[in-house]
Amino acid sequence: MKGYVRNKSAVWRHAMKRSIGPNQKIPMDDLYKQYGEKHNLEEGLQFVEWLRNIKLRDNEIWEVIYEDEKPKKESVQTVLATENKEVVKKPVNVSPHVKKEITSTEVANMPVRKAREELKKFTNVKLLKYALEEARQLANKDTMCRMLRKRIQELEIARR
């Protein structure tokens, strides 16, 4: 199979039983040997769709490229633009600003499922640090603490 999976984020990720560095690519053949045969998936488009929809759902982190697939409109435009030696800029995903009314206690008491979606929107490091201190003192908030530490680290790296 011609294709690969790429980590688009700026940090190391652990997925598919391996650590994947920033911009590192994993060939589709390796993934098919590991998962396709195990889950009785057909080689090709069915396996690629399974990867996109089930295994690697977050499009902001993972880029799944399959070269035998019909090119999408965006990729056709970028191919045409590169042939004309022009640069086409894709829109940058900017997270919206969060309202100031939320408190660190509310962040610390968020359920994990909601926090997975909402923490990407927070840009106030001070609020997140206070929320981390409050979450550390609560029972059964280990996952929340990990998520808060990770988001704080991402924001601090971005501000350097």
C-alpha positions as CSV (number, residue, x, y, z in Angstrom):
1,M,0.0,0.0,0.0
2,K,1.3,3.4,-0.9
3,G,0.8,5.9,1.9
4,Y,1.7,6.9,5.4
5,V,0.4,8.3,8.7
6,R,2.1,11.5,9.9
7,N,2.2,13.2,13.3
8,K,1.3,16.8,12.6
9,S,1.7,18.0,16.1
10,A,4.9,19.5,17.6
11,V,5.2,17.0,20.4
12,W,5.8,13.3,20.6
13,R,2.7,11.1,20.6
14,H,2.1,7.5,21.7
15,A,-0.3,5.7,19.3
16,M,-0.5,2.3,17.6
17,K,1.8,0.7,20.2
18,R,4.7,3.1,19.4
19,S,6.1,6.5,20.1
20,I,5.8,8.9,17.1
21,G,7.9,12.0,16.9
22,P,6.8,15.3,15.4
23,N,6.4,15.1,11.6
24,Q,7.4,11.4,11.7
25,K,5.8,9.2,9.1
26,I,4.8,5.5,9.5
27,P,4.3,3.5,6.3
28,M,0.8,2.1,5.6
29,D,2.3,-1.4,5.0
30,D,3.6,-1.6,8.6
31,L,0.3,-0.5,10.0
32,Y,-1.7,-3.0,7.9
33,K,0.6,-5.8,9.0
34,Q,-0.1,-4.8,12.6
35,Y,-3.8,-4.0,12.5
36,G,-5.4,-4.9,9.2
37,E,-4.9,-8.6,9.4
38,K,-5.8,-8.7,13.0
39,H,-9.1,-6.9,12.4
40,N,-9.9,-8.7,9.1
41,L,-9.8,-5.5,7.1
42,E,-9.3,-5.4,3.4
43,E,-6.1,-3.8,2.2
44,G,-6.6,-0.4,0.7
45,L,-9.4,2.1,1.1
46,Q,-11.3,0.1,3.8
47,F,-8.2,0.0,6.0
48,V,-7.5,3.7,5.5
49,E,-11.0,4.7,6.4
50,W,-10.8,2.5,9.5
51,L,-7.6,4.3,10.5
52,R,-9.2,7.7,10.0
53,N,-12.5,7.0,11.6
54,I,-11.6,4.7,14.5
55,K,-8.0,4.6,15.3
56,L,-6.8,8.1,14.6
57,R,-9.8,10.4,14.8
58,D,-8.1,13.7,15.6
59,N,-7.4,15.4,12.3
60,E,-5.4,18.2,14.0
61,I,-2.8,15.7,15.2
62,W,-2.8,12.9,12.6
63,E,-2.5,13.1,8.8
64,V,-3.5,9.9,7.0
65,I,-2.3,9.9,3.4
66,Y,-3.2,7.1,1.0
67,E,-1.8,7.7,-2.5
68,D,-4.2,5.2,-4.3
69,E,-7.1,7.2,-3.1
70,K,-8.8,9.8,-5.3
71,P,-7.3,13.2,-4.5
72,K,-9.6,15.7,-2.7
73,K,-10.3,19.2,-3.9
74,E,-7.7,20.8,-1.6
75,S,-4.9,18.5,-2.7
76,V,-5.8,19.1,-6.4
77,Q,-5.6,22.8,-5.8
78,T,-2.2,22.5,-4.1
79,V,-0.9,20.2,-6.8
80,L,-2.0,22.7,-9.5
81,A,-0.5,25.6,-7.5
82,T,2.8,23.8,-7.1
83,E,2.9,23.2,-10.9
84,N,2.4,26.9,-11.4
85,K,5.1,27.6,-8.9
86,E,2.6,29.5,-6.7
87,V,2.2,28.9,-2.9
88,V,-1.3,28.2,-1.7
89,K,-1.7,28.8,2.0
90,K,-4.2,26.6,3.8
91,P,-6.3,28.2,6.5
92,V,-4.7,28.0,10.0
93,N,-6.8,26.5,12.7
94,V,-7.0,29.0,15.5
95,S,-8.6,28.0,18.7
96,P,-11.2,30.5,19.9
97,H,-10.7,32.6,23.0
98,V,-12.4,31.2,26.1
99,K,-14.7,33.4,28.2
100,K,-13.1,34.8,31.4
101,E,-16.1,33.8,33.6
102,I,-14.8,30.2,34.0
103,T,-12.9,29.6,37.2
104,S,-10.1,27.2,38.1
105,T,-12.5,25.2,40.2
106,E,-14.9,24.6,37.3
107,V,-11.9,23.5,35.2
108,A,-10.7,21.1,37.8
109,N,-14.2,19.6,38.3
110,M,-14.8,19.1,34.6
111,P,-15.5,15.6,33.4
112,V,-12.6,14.1,31.4
113,R,-14.7,13.7,28.2
114,K,-15.6,17.4,28.2
115,A,-12.1,18.5,29.2
116,R,-10.6,16.7,26.2
117,E,-12.6,19.0,23.9
118,E,-12.5,22.2,26.0
119,L,-8.8,22.2,27.1
120,K,-7.7,22.9,23.5
121,K,-9.5,26.3,23.8
122,F,-7.8,27.5,26.9
123,T,-4.8,29.8,26.5
124,N,-4.6,31.2,30.0
125,V,-1.6,29.4,31.6
126,K,-2.3,31.0,35.0
127,L,-5.8,29.6,35.1
128,L,-4.6,26.2,34.1
129,K,-1.9,26.1,36.8
130,Y,-4.5,27.0,39.4
131,A,-6.8,24.3,38.1
132,L,-4.0,21.8,38.2
133,E,-3.3,22.7,41.9
134,E,-7.0,22.2,42.7
135,A,-7.3,19.0,40.7
136,R,-4.2,17.5,42.5
137,Q,-6.0,17.7,45.8
138,L,-9.2,15.9,44.5
139,A,-9.6,12.2,44.4
140,N,-9.9,10.4,41.0
141,K,-8.5,13.4,39.0
142,D,-5.3,11.8,37.8
143,T,-6.2,11.9,34.2
144,M,-7.3,15.5,34.5
145,C,-4.0,16.4,36.1
146,R,-2.1,14.8,33.2
147,M,-4.2,16.6,30.7
148,L,-3.7,19.9,32.4
149,R,0.1,19.4,32.7
150,K,0.2,18.6,29.0
151,R,-1.8,21.7,28.0
152,I,0.3,23.9,30.2
153,Q,3.5,22.5,28.6
154,E,2.1,23.0,25.1
155,L,1.3,26.7,25.9
156,E,4.7,27.3,27.5
157,I,6.5,25.8,24.5
158,A,4.4,27.9,22.1
159,R,5.2,31.1,24.0
160,R,9.0,30.7,23.8
